[in-house]
Amino acid sequence: MVKDLCICGNVNECQQQLKQFQETGIDLPIIQFNPIGDVNESFDLLLNTFGDI
């Protein structure tokens, strides 16, 4: 069920999962930011992962 509702994993896995959601017609995903460790570093990773999609 988590895989049906959430995106998790490494950068490539997360990008692929978001693309799969988009292919099913989801065009306005809600992305919740849950930092791990350094907040600024985590936010930069989030932007780099999803910024181009």
mmJSON file of the N, C-alpha and C atoms, coordinates in Angstrom:
{"data_MODEL":{"atom_site":{
"group_PDB":["ATOM","ATOM","ATOM","ATOM","ATOM","ATOM","ATOM","ATOM","ATOM","ATOM","ATOM","ATOM","ATOM","ATOM","ATOM","ATOM","ATOM","ATOM","ATOM","ATOM","ATOM","ATOM","ATOM","ATOM","ATOM","ATOM","ATOM","ATOM","ATOM","ATOM","ATOM","ATOM","ATOM","ATOM","ATOM","ATOM","ATOM","ATOM","ATOM","ATOM","ATOM","ATOM","ATOM","ATOM","ATOM","ATOM","ATOM","ATOM","ATOM","ATOM","ATOM","ATOM","ATOM","ATOM","ATOM","ATOM","ATOM","ATOM","ATOM","ATOM","ATOM","ATOM","ATOM","ATOM","ATOM","ATOM","ATOM","ATOM","ATOM","ATOM","ATOM","ATOM","ATOM","ATOM","ATOM","ATOM","ATOM","ATOM","ATOM","ATOM","ATOM","ATOM","ATOM","ATOM","ATOM","ATOM","ATOM","ATOM","ATOM","ATOM","ATOM","ATOM","ATOM","ATOM","ATOM","ATOM","ATOM","ATOM","ATOM","ATOM","ATOM","ATOM","ATOM","ATOM","ATOM","ATOM","ATOM","ATOM","ATOM","ATOM","ATOM","ATOM","ATOM","ATOM","ATOM","ATOM","ATOM","ATOM","ATOM","ATOM","ATOM","ATOM","ATOM","ATOM","ATOM","ATOM","ATOM","ATOM","ATOM","ATOM","ATOM","ATOM","ATOM","ATOM","ATOM","ATOM","ATOM","ATOM","ATOM","ATOM","ATOM","ATOM","ATOM","ATOM","ATOM","ATOM","ATOM","ATOM","ATOM","ATOM","ATOM","ATOM","ATOM","ATOM","ATOM","ATOM","ATOM","ATOM","ATOM"],
"id":[1,2,3,4,5,6,7,8,9,10,11,12,13,14,15,16,17,18,19,20,21,22,23,24,25,26,27,28,29,30,31,32,33,34,35,36,37,38,39,40,41,42,43,44,45,46,47,48,49,50,51,52,53,54,55,56,57,58,59,60,61,62,63,64,65,66,67,68,69,70,71,72,73,74,75,76,77,78,79,80,81,82,83,84,85,86,87,88,89,90,91,92,93,94,95,96,97,98,99,100,101,102,103,104,105,106,107,108,109,110,111,112,113,114,115,116,117,118,119,120,121,122,123,124,125,126,127,128,129,130,131,132,133,134,135,136,137,138,139,140,141,142,143,144,145,146,147,148,149,150,151,152,153,154,155,156,157,158,159],
"type_symbol":["N","C","C","N","C","C","N","C","C","N","C","C","N","C","C","N","C","C","N","C","C","N","C","C","N","C","C","N","C","C","N","C","C","N","C","C","N","C","C","N","C","C","N","C","C","N","C","C","N","C","C","N","C","C","N","C","C","N","C","C","N","C","C","N","C","C","N","C","C","N","C","C","N","C","C","N","C","C","N","C","C","N","C","C","N","C","C","N","C","C","N","C","C","N","C","C","N","C","C","N","C","C","N","C","C","N","C","C","N","C","C","N","C","C","N","C","C","N","C","C","N","C","C","N","C","C","N","C","C","N","C","C","N","C","C","N","C","C","N","C","C","N","C","C","N","C","C","N","C","C","N","C","C","N","C","C","N","C","C"],
"label_atom_id":["N","CA","C","N","CA","C","N","CA","C","N","CA","C","N","CA","C","N","CA","C","N","CA","C","N","CA","C","N","CA","C","N","CA","C","N","CA","C","N","CA","C","N","CA","C","N","CA","C","N","CA","C","N","CA","C","N","CA","C","N","CA","C","N","CA","C","N","CA","C","N","CA","C","N","CA","C","N","CA","C","N","CA","C","N","CA","C","N","CA","C","N","CA","C","N","CA","C","N","CA","C","N","CA","C","N","CA","C","N","CA","C","N","CA","C","N","CA","C","N","CA","C","N","CA","C","N","CA","C","N","CA","C","N","CA","C","N","CA","C","N","CA","C","N","CA","C","N","CA","C","N","CA","C","N","CA","C","N","CA","C","N","CA","C","N","CA","C","N","CA","C","N","CA","C","N","CA","C","N","CA","C","N","CA","C"],
"label_alt_id":[null,null,null,null,null,null,null,null,null,null,null,null,null,null,null,null,null,null,null,null,null,null,null,null,null,null,null,null,null,null,null,null,null,null,null,null,null,null,null,null,null,null,null,null,null,null,null,null,null,null,null,null,null,null,null,null,null,null,null,null,null,null,null,null,null,null,null,null,null,null,null,null,null,null,null,null,null,null,null,null,null,null,null,null,null,null,null,null,null,null,null,null,null,null,null,null,null,null,null,null,null,null,null,null,null,null,null,null,null,null,null,null,null,null,null,null,null,null,null,null,null,null,null,null,null,null,null,null,null,null,null,null,null,null,null,null,null,null,null,null,null,null,null,null,null,null,null,null,null,null,null,null,null,null,null,null,null,null,null],
"label_comp_id":["MET","MET","MET","VAL","VAL","VAL","LYS","LYS","LYS","ASP","ASP","ASP","LEU","LEU","LEU","CYS","CYS","CYS","ILE","ILE","ILE","CYS","CYS","CYS","GLY","GLY","GLY","ASN","ASN","ASN","VAL","VAL","VAL","ASN","ASN","ASN","GLU","GLU","GLU","CYS","CYS","CYS","GLN","GLN","GLN","GLN","GLN","GLN","GLN","GLN","GLN","LEU","LEU","LEU","LYS","LYS","LYS","GLN","GLN","GLN","PHE","PHE","PHE","GLN","GLN","GLN","GLU","GLU","GLU","THR","THR","THR","GLY","GLY","GLY","ILE","ILE","ILE","ASP","ASP","ASP","LEU","LEU","LEU","PRO","PRO","PRO","ILE","ILE","ILE","ILE","ILE","ILE","GLN","GLN","GLN","PHE","PHE","PHE","ASN","ASN","ASN","PRO","PRO","PRO","ILE","ILE","ILE","GLY","GLY","GLY","ASP","ASP","ASP","VAL","VAL","VAL","ASN","ASN","ASN","GLU","GLU","GLU","SER","SER","SER","PHE","PHE","PHE","ASP","ASP","ASP","LEU","LEU","LEU","LEU","LEU","LEU","LEU","LEU","LEU","ASN","ASN","ASN","THR","THR","THR","PHE","PHE","PHE","GLY","GLY","GLY","ASP","ASP","ASP","ILE","ILE","ILE"],
"label_asym_id":["A","A","A","A","A","A","A","A","A","A","A","A","A","A","A","A","A","A","A","A","A","A","A","A","A","A","A","A","A","A","A","A","A","A","A","A","A","A","A","A","A","A","A","A","A","A","A","A","A","A","A","A","A","A","A","A","A","A","A","A","A","A","A","A","A","A","A","A","A","A","A","A","A","A","A","A","A","A","A","A","A","A","A","A","A","A","A","A","A","A","A","A","A","A","A","A","A","A","A","A","A","A","A","A","A","A","A","A","A","A","A","A","A","A","A","A","A","A","A","A","A","A","A","A","A","A","A","A","A","A","A","A","A","A","A","A","A","A","A","A","A","A","A","A","A","A","A","A","A","A","A","A","A","A","A","A","A","A","A"],
"label_entity_id":["1","1","1","1","1","1","1","1","1","1","1","1","1","1","1","1","1","1","1","1","1","1","1","1","1","1","1","1","1","1","1","1","1","1","1","1","1","1","1","1","1","1","1","1","1","1","1","1","1","1","1","1","1","1","1","1","1","1","1","1","1","1","1","1","1","1","1","1","1","1","1","1","1","1","1","1","1","1","1","1","1","1","1","1","1","1","1","1","1","1","1","1","1","1","1","1","1","1","1","1","1","1","1","1","1","1","1","1","1","1","1","1","1","1","1","1","1","1","1","1","1","1","1","1","1","1","1","1","1","1","1","1","1","1","1","1","1","1","1","1","1","1","1","1","1","1","1","1","1","1","1","1","1","1","1","1","1","1","1"],
"label_seq_id":[1,1,1,2,2,2,3,3,3,4,4,4,5,5,5,6,6,6,7,7,7,8,8,8,9,9,9,10,10,10,11,11,11,12,12,12,13,13,13,14,14,14,15,15,15,16,16,16,17,17,17,18,18,18,19,19,19,20,20,20,21,21,21,22,22,22,23,23,23,24,24,24,25,25,25,26,26,26,27,27,27,28,28,28,29,29,29,30,30,30,31,31,31,32,32,32,33,33,33,34,34,34,35,35,35,36,36,36,37,37,37,38,38,38,39,39,39,40,40,40,41,41,41,42,42,42,43,43,43,44,44,44,45,45,45,46,46,46,47,47,47,48,48,48,49,49,49,50,50,50,51,51,51,52,52,52,53,53,53],
"pdbx_PDB_ins_code":[null,null,null,null,null,null,null,null,null,null,null,null,null,null,null,null,null,null,null,null,null,null,null,null,null,null,null,null,null,null,null,null,null,null,null,null,null,null,null,null,null,null,null,null,null,null,null,null,null,null,null,null,null,null,null,null,null,null,null,null,null,null,null,null,null,null,null,null,null,null,null,null,null,null,null,null,null,null,null,null,null,null,null,null,null,null,null,null,null,null,null,null,null,null,null,null,null,null,null,null,null,null,null,null,null,null,null,null,null,null,null,null,null,null,null,null,null,null,null,null,null,null,null,null,null,null,null,null,null,null,null,null,null,null,null,null,null,null,null,null,null,null,null,null,null,null,null,null,null,null,null,null,null,null,null,null,null,null,null],
"Cartn_x":[0.815,0.0,0.861,1.997,2.877,3.326,3.696,4.142,3.027,1.772,0.643,0.375,0.8,0.474,1.681,2.857,4.034,5.181,6.063,7.293,8.432,9.24,10.392,11.478,12.718,13.841,14.95,15.863,16.944,16.427,17.3,16.896,16.232,16.859,16.311,14.974,14.864,13.608,12.48,12.773,11.748,11.295,12.237,11.876,11.007,11.354,10.585,9.184,9.084,7.774,6.883,7.439,6.639,6.184,7.056,6.668,5.538,5.583,4.509,3.189,3.235,2.017,1.481,2.36,1.947,1.327,1.867,1.342,-0.069,-0.424,-1.773,-2.768,-2.277,-3.169,-3.059,-2.208,-2.019,-1.158,-1.762,-1.018,-0.755,-1.166,-0.893,-0.577,0.605,0.949,1.218,0.961,1.283,2.588,3.604,4.919,5.156,5.291,5.555,7.045,7.653,9.092,9.362,10.071,10.466,11.989,12.643,14.109,14.713,15.853,16.636,18.008,18.429,19.723,19.662,20.617,20.701,19.528,18.742,17.533,17.868,18.87,19.228,19.712,20.504,21.001,19.848,18.92,17.757,16.887,16.697,15.873,16.534,17.863,18.584,18.407,18.469,18.277,16.862,15.871,14.488,14.36,14.923,14.852,15.577,16.737,17.491,16.789,16.076,15.379,14.144,13.353,12.07,12.005,13.063,13.044,12.827,13.271,13.166,11.949,11.203,10.061,8.814],
"Cartn_y":[-1.189,0.0,1.257,1.222,2.389,2.744,1.757,2.014,2.582,2.295,2.821,4.291,4.773,6.134,7.043,6.464,7.252,7.024,7.985,7.867,7.787,6.743,6.602,5.826,6.046,5.354,6.313,5.845,6.722,7.68,8.56,9.597,8.996,8.009,7.408,6.721,6.011,5.336,6.346,7.434,8.457,9.128,9.442,10.06,9.12,7.842,6.859,6.689,6.642,6.492,7.691,8.912,10.094,10.054,9.621,9.501,8.49,7.394,6.4,6.985,7.77,8.439,9.37,10.128,11.059,10.315,9.154,8.363,7.843,7.705,7.254,8.408,9.632,10.784,11.717,11.387,12.285,13.449,14.646,15.791,16.865,16.625,17.561,16.778,16.155,15.372,16.292,15.795,16.514,15.935,16.778,16.328,16.881,15.977,16.359,16.206,17.237,17.248,16.736,15.62,15.042,14.97,16.002,16.02,14.932,14.446,13.483,14.106,14.242,14.862,16.363,16.888,18.321,18.769,19.714,20.156,20.776,21.649,22.302,21.296,20.339,19.302,18.443,18.096,17.306,18.077,19.385,20.191,20.336,20.507,20.568,19.268,18.134,16.843,16.734,17.199,17.201,18.033,19.239,20.103,19.491,18.9,18.278,17.049,16.333,15.126,15.452,16.423,16.689,18.016,18.79,20.111,20.117,19.086,19.044,18.286,17.682,16.858,17.699],
"Cartn_z":[0.0,0.0,0.0,0.694,0.723,-0.683,-1.482,-2.857,-3.725,-3.387,-4.158,-3.871,-2.706,-2.287,-2.114,-1.904,-1.547,-2.524,-2.563,-3.338,-2.337,-2.448,-1.565,-2.297,-1.887,-2.495,-2.844,-3.705,-4.133,-5.205,-5.677,-6.633,-7.866,-8.476,-9.696,-9.447,-8.336,-8.006,-7.789,-7.102,-6.841,-8.128,-9.001,-10.276,-11.101,-11.133,-11.894,-11.316,-9.996,-9.363,-9.658,-9.639,-9.956,-11.406,-12.31,-13.721,-13.892,-13.134,-13.209,-12.723,-11.655,-11.191,-12.269,-12.919,-13.97,-15.145,-15.484,-16.599,-16.316,-15.044,-14.699,-14.642,-14.851,-14.88,-13.688,-12.741,-11.594,-12.061,-12.093,-12.613,-11.559,-10.321,-9.241,-7.962,-7.92,-6.732,-5.54,-4.363,-3.132,-2.614,-2.54,-2.087,-0.689,0.275,1.659,1.91,2.423,2.691,4.099,4.207,5.489,5.536,6.064,6.049,6.921,6.469,7.236,7.435,8.672,8.947,8.735,7.97,7.703,6.831,7.322,6.627,5.278,5.23,3.966,2.929,3.359,2.453,1.931,2.81,2.402,1.418,1.66,0.767,-0.6,-0.624,-1.9,-2.681,-1.995,-2.652,-3.216,-2.468,-2.945,-4.222,-4.213,-5.395,-6.585,-6.338,-7.43,-7.983,-7.139,-7.57,-8.401,-7.961,-8.606,-9.344,-9.332,-9.945,-11.439,-12.13,-13.592,-14.095,-13.196,-13.614,-13.683],
"occupancy":[1.0,1.0,1.0,1.0,1.0,1.0,1.0,1.0,1.0,1.0,1.0,1.0,1.0,1.0,1.0,1.0,1.0,1.0,1.0,1.0,1.0,1.0,1.0,1.0,1.0,1.0,1.0,1.0,1.0,1.0,1.0,1.0,1.0,1.0,1.0,1.0,1.0,1.0,1.0,1.0,1.0,1.0,1.0,1.0,1.0,1.0,1.0,1.0,1.0,1.0,1.0,1.0,1.0,1.0,1.0,1.0,1.0,1.0,1.0,1.0,1.0,1.0,1.0,1.0,1.0,1.0,1.0,1.0,1.0,1.0,1.0,1.0,1.0,1.0,1.0,1.0,1.0,1.0,1.0,1.0,1.0,1.0,1.0,1.0,1.0,1.0,1.0,1.0,1.0,1.0,1.0,1.0,1.0,1.0,1.0,1.0,1.0,1.0,1.0,1.0,1.0,1.0,1.0,1.0,1.0,1.0,1.0,1.0,1.0,1.0,1.0,1.0,1.0,1.0,1.0,1.0,1.0,1.0,1.0,1.0,1.0,1.0,1.0,1.0,1.0,1.0,1.0,1.0,1.0,1.0,1.0,1.0,1.0,1.0,1.0,1.0,1.0,1.0,1.0,1.0,1.0,1.0,1.0,1.0,1.0,1.0,1.0,1.0,1.0,1.0,1.0,1.0,1.0,1.0,1.0,1.0,1.0,1.0,1.0],
"B_iso_or_equiv":[0.0,0.0,0.0,0.0,0.0,0.0,0.0,0.0,0.0,0.0,0.0,0.0,0.0,0.0,0.0,0.0,0.0,0.0,0.0,0.0,0.0,0.0,0.0,0.0,0.0,0.0,0.0,0.0,0.0,0.0,0.0,0.0,0.0,0.0,0.0,0.0,0.0,0.0,0.0,0.0,0.0,0.0,0.0,0.0,0.0,0.0,0.0,0.0,0.0,0.0,0.0,0.0,0.0,0.0,0.0,0.0,0.0,0.0,0.0,0.0,0.0,0.0,0.0,0.0,0.0,0.0,0.0,0.0,0.0,0.0,0.0,0.0,0.0,0.0,0.0,0.0,0.0,0.0,0.0,0.0,0.0,0.0,0.0,0.0,0.0,0.0,0.0,0.0,0.0,0.0,0.0,0.0,0.0,0.0,0.0,0.0,0.0,0.0,0.0,0.0,0.0,0.0,0.0,0.0,0.0,0.0,0.0,0.0,0.0,0.0,0.0,0.0,0.0,0.0,0.0,0.0,0.0,0.0,0.0,0.0,0.0,0.0,0.0,0.0,0.0,0.0,0.0,0.0,0.0,0.0,0.0,0.0,0.0,0.0,0.0,0.0,0.0,0.0,0.0,0.0,0.0,0.0,0.0,0.0,0.0,0.0,0.0,0.0,0.0,0.0,0.0,0.0,0.0,0.0,0.0,0.0,0.0,0.0,0.0],
"pdbx_formal_charge":[null,null,null,null,null,null,null,null,null,null,null,null,null,null,null,null,null,null,null,null,null,null,null,null,null,null,null,null,null,null,null,null,null,null,null,null,null,null,null,null,null,null,null,null,null,null,null,null,null,null,null,null,null,null,null,null,null,null,null,null,null,null,null,null,null,null,null,null,null,null,null,null,null,null,null,null,null,null,null,null,null,null,null,null,null,null,null,null,null,null,null,null,null,null,null,null,null,null,null,null,null,null,null,null,null,null,null,null,null,null,null,null,null,null,null,null,null,null,null,null,null,null,null,null,null,null,null,null,null,null,null,null,null,null,null,null,null,null,null,null,null,null,null,null,null,null,null,null,null,null,null,null,null,null,null,null,null,null,null],
"auth_seq_id":[1,1,1,2,2,2,3,3,3,4,4,4,5,5,5,6,6,6,7,7,7,8,8,8,9,9,9,10,10,10,11,11,11,12,12,12,13,13,13,14,14,14,15,15,15,16,16,16,17,17,17,18,18,18,19,19,19,20,20,20,21,21,21,22,22,22,23,23,23,24,24,24,25,25,25,26,26,26,27,27,27,28,28,28,29,29,29,30,30,30,31,31,31,32,32,32,33,33,33,34,34,34,35,35,35,36,36,36,37,37,37,38,38,38,39,39,39,40,40,40,41,41,41,42,42,42,43,43,43,44,44,44,45,45,45,46,46,46,47,47,47,48,48,48,49,49,49,50,50,50,51,51,51,52,52,52,53,53,53],
"auth_comp_id":["MET","MET","MET","VAL","VAL","VAL","LYS","LYS","LYS","ASP","ASP","ASP","LEU","LEU","LEU","CYS","CYS","CYS","ILE","ILE","ILE","CYS","CYS","CYS","GLY","GLY","GLY","ASN","ASN","ASN","VAL","VAL","VAL","ASN","ASN","ASN","GLU","GLU","GLU","CYS","CYS","CYS","GLN","GLN","GLN","GLN","GLN","GLN","GLN","GLN","GLN","LEU","LEU","LEU","LYS","LYS","LYS","GLN","GLN","GLN","PHE","PHE","PHE","GLN","GLN","GLN","GLU","GLU","GLU","THR","THR","THR","GLY","GLY","GLY","ILE","ILE","ILE","ASP","ASP","ASP","LEU","LEU","LEU","PRO","PRO","PRO","ILE","ILE","ILE","ILE","ILE","ILE","GLN","GLN","GLN","PHE","PHE","PHE","ASN","ASN","ASN","PRO","PRO","PRO","ILE","ILE","ILE","GLY","GLY","GLY","ASP","ASP","ASP","VAL","VAL","VAL","ASN","ASN","ASN","GLU","GLU","GLU","SER","SER","SER","PHE","PHE","PHE","ASP","ASP","ASP","LEU","LEU","LEU","LEU","LEU","LEU","LEU","LEU","LEU","ASN","ASN","ASN","THR","THR","THR","PHE","PHE","PHE","GLY","GLY","GLY","ASP","ASP","ASP","ILE","ILE","ILE"],
"auth_asym_id":["A","A","A","A","A","A","A","A","A","A","A","A","A","A","A","A","A","A","A","A","A","A","A","A","A","A","A","A","A","A","A","A","A","A","A","A","A","A","A","A","A","A","A","A","A","A","A","A","A","A","A","A","A","A","A","A","A","A","A","A","A","A","A","A","A","A","A","A","A","A","A","A","A","A","A","A","A","A","A","A","A","A","A","A","A","A","A","A","A","A","A","A","A","A","A","A","A","A","A","A","A","A","A","A","A","A","A","A","A","A","A","A","A","A","A","A","A","A","A","A","A","A","A","A","A","A","A","A","A","A","A","A","A","A","A","A","A","A","A","A","A","A","A","A","A","A","A","A","A","A","A","A","A","A","A","A","A","A","A"],
"auth_atom_id":["N","CA","C","N","CA","C","N","CA","C","N","CA","C","N","CA","C","N","CA","C","N","CA","C","N","CA","C","N","CA","C","N","CA","C","N","CA","C","N","CA","C","N","CA","C","N","CA","C","N","CA","C","N","CA","C","N","CA","C","N","CA","C","N","CA","C","N","CA","C","N","CA","C","N","CA","C","N","CA","C","N","CA","C","N","CA","C","N","CA","C","N","CA","C","N","CA","C","N","CA","C","N","CA","C","N","CA","C","N","CA","C","N","CA","C","N","CA","C","N","CA","C","N","CA","C","N","CA","C","N","CA","C","N","CA","C","N","CA","C","N","CA","C","N","CA","C","N","CA","C","N","CA","C","N","CA","C","N","CA","C","N","CA","C","N","CA","C","N","CA","C","N","CA","C","N","CA","C","N","CA","C","N","CA","C"],
"pdbx_PDB_model_num":[1,1,1,1,1,1,1,1,1,1,1,1,1,1,1,1,1,1,1,1,1,1,1,1,1,1,1,1,1,1,1,1,1,1,1,1,1,1,1,1,1,1,1,1,1,1,1,1,1,1,1,1,1,1,1,1,1,1,1,1,1,1,1,1,1,1,1,1,1,1,1,1,1,1,1,1,1,1,1,1,1,1,1,1,1,1,1,1,1,1,1,1,1,1,1,1,1,1,1,1,1,1,1,1,1,1,1,1,1,1,1,1,1,1,1,1,1,1,1,1,1,1,1,1,1,1,1,1,1,1,1,1,1,1,1,1,1,1,1,1,1,1,1,1,1,1,1,1,1,1,1,1,1,1,1,1,1,1,1]
}}}
